Amino acid sequence: MSGPTMPEPDAGVIARRGEIVAALRTMLAEESVIDSPVSLKPYESDGLTAYHQLPLVVVLPETVEEVSTVLKYCQANGVKVVPRGAGTSLSGGALPLADAVLMSMMKFNRVLDIDFDNRCAVVQPGVTNLGITKAVEHAGFYYAPDPSSQIACSIGGNVAENSGGVHCLKYGLTTNNVLGVEMVLMTGEVVRLGGKHLDAEGYDLLGLVIGSEGLLGVVTEVTVRILKSPETARALLVGFNSSEAAGKTVAEVIAAGIIPGGMEMMDRPAILAAEDFVKVGYPLDAEALLIVELDGPPVEVDILIEEVEAIARSNGATTLKVSGSDAERMAFWAGRKAAFPAVGRISPDYYCMDGTIPRKALPQVLTGMKELSEHYELECANVFHAGDGNLHPLILYDANNPGELERAENFGADILRLCVKVGGVLTGEHGVGVEKRDLMPEMFDEVDLAHQMRVKCAFDDGQLLNPGKVFPKLHRCAELGRMHIHRGEIPFADLPRF
Ligand SMILES: Cc1cc2nc3c(=O)[nH]c(=O)nc-3n(C[C@H](O)[C@H](O)[C@H](O)COP(=O)(O)OP(=O)(O)OC[C@H]3O[C@@H](n4cnc5c(N)ncnc54)[C@H](O)[C@@H]3O)c2cc1C
């Protein structure tokens, strides 16, 4: 195992591997249980590729009953389970454990119901994010949250990570676009939260489940809101000679009461990498680039374009283009959407961070990141969901150089500390996973953490579902409330807690 400290594998479970695999084979089709080392290899990592670990065994259930039977068996036999969608998580949320069953949900790949009258669709969790839009676009509808990974990532993964994208500034994150889920608990019980209706009775358990990173249950069905595609959309591509000027433009657009469909920012290293990759005419002399998209009825869009243009010019825009066609608008976005692979071409490895700050703190954080870049002697390219204050610094490193991965990780951790210091949070949309797990005490005190763990215990008191993720240390559910945790250091550290 490379990477962070994970729960000590349960030697007893590993010794019983043959018996566990045989039992799983009685519950699932032959091809739905994968246990040969070669076939397990593709599952050893998710999008956080620096860390990898072969799972005990992989299962690919096809029905809710199969999910329930497997979870009930694992609960009864003290076997851990890691749920997995498409494996694109950038925070190691789907990182396997040596003593855990990895449950892939990718056979749950059907659209079950499209209800245009109620403006929603019911889908299985393995349907890709883009697959939902593809299923409804013939009638002029779409699913709004659009992570850059939308061609590959699953809606189940989106629910678990509360994923976002370019259009979430105006249309909300996953949590604002999911109306209901069906979920199987570790006990095998099947629960339904929410549904086609707009509000649910009782506690907002749906809100709790969205963003819970596979720690509370395995989602087997998702009801999503679908929206009518906007009548028109146009975009501005604006270059500035400083990130401060671009940041000020963002703040003034929002202050003017304009909520763009998307408002993204890239710094110079990201602009150069993206332009070299997609060649769509990004201004190579700009220090910062803004892409602002306005959508709605044509008359409204025309007026808003003029207003944003005026704000950008008053902040010293050095280049300004307005898309004249849909093809040109898509070309403006092409570089931003391909920013990650573009950066992948200029550096052997990169480490993508995900912090969120109050918009006004952007200049301060950018200066801080520049200083950290010099301190750690590592380059950093930046793309931002500027309207949301969600930063994606991409730290460039070469894993073949001894110590460079560790330096990149420390650099990333310092960026997140900086985000928290200016009033922001550790993650915007990629989740905590294992990547930011040990930074949780920077953000939450012992009381907060204990309460979050009580929620986990209410759903999974054996701590069998996705352990080692999100919480810096898991405590036995019974001892909650009697623990003193200071900066992640707990008493009786030698006590096995996972
Ligand atoms: C190139 C690239 C670009 C990206 N861009 C964005 C972006 O713009 N915005 C964004 O938000 N994210 C982005 N991501 C991150 C990632 O795509 C999202 O977090 C996505 O939601 C993960 O979905 P997945 O199906 O791959 O889930 P996985 O990676 O398989 O799993 C992620 C988490 O969800 C849990 N999980 C998965 N399925 C279920 C289920 N059915 N029930 C319970 N838990 C489950 C897993 O246990 C894990 O904790 C990007 C990733 C890449 C590689």
The ligand as a Gaussian input file, in Angstrom:
#p B3LYP/6-31G(d) Opt

LIG

0 1
 C      -10.267000      14.668000     -14.973000
 C      -11.205000      14.793000     -13.800000
 C      -11.971000      15.938000     -13.676000
 C      -12.839000      16.065000     -12.598000
 N      -13.615000      17.195000     -12.525000
 C      -14.501000      17.313000     -11.523000
 C      -15.338000      18.457000     -11.452000
 O      -15.312000      19.347000     -12.302000
 N      -16.196000      18.534000     -10.410000
 C      -16.286000      17.552000      -9.462000
 O      -17.090000      17.686000      -8.549000
 N      -15.503000      16.465000      -9.500000
 C      -14.619000      16.314000     -10.507000
 N      -13.821000      15.205000     -10.555000
 C      -13.896000      14.212000      -9.462000
 C      -14.862000      13.009000      -9.681000
 O      -15.139000      12.825000     -11.052000
 C      -16.147000      13.200000      -8.888000
 O      -15.883000      13.195000      -7.511000
 C      -17.218000      12.132000      -9.195000
 O      -18.417000      12.435000      -8.545000
 C      -16.809000      10.715000      -8.764000
 O      -17.723000       9.817000      -9.347000
 P      -17.337000       8.294000      -9.575000
 O      -18.504000       7.608000     -10.155000
 O      -16.084000       8.184000     -10.346000
 O      -17.130000       7.824000      -8.083000
 P      -15.932000       6.999000      -7.432000
 O      -14.649000       7.682000      -7.686000
 O      -16.023000       5.588000      -7.824000
 O      -16.307000       7.120000      -5.892000
 C      -16.304000       8.368000      -5.260000
 C      -16.925000       8.218000      -3.867000
 O      -18.284000       7.881000      -4.006000
 C      -18.588000       6.680000      -3.301000
 N      -19.597000       6.016000      -4.120000
 C      -19.572000       5.785000      -5.457000
 N      -20.716000       5.220000      -5.848000
 C      -21.496000       5.077000      -4.736000
 C      -22.786000       4.556000      -4.492000
 N      -23.554000       4.065000      -5.452000
 N      -23.252000       4.574000      -3.214000
 C      -22.511000       5.074000      -2.204000
 N      -21.286000       5.589000      -2.388000
 C      -20.786000       5.592000      -3.647000
 C      -17.261000       5.949000      -3.182000
 O      -17.219000       5.114000      -2.038000
 C      -16.301000       7.116000      -3.031000
 O      -16.260000       7.545000      -1.696000
 C      -12.933000      15.042000     -11.617000
 C      -12.162000      13.883000     -11.754000
 C      -11.317000      13.756000     -12.833000
 C      -10.500000      12.498000     -12.940000

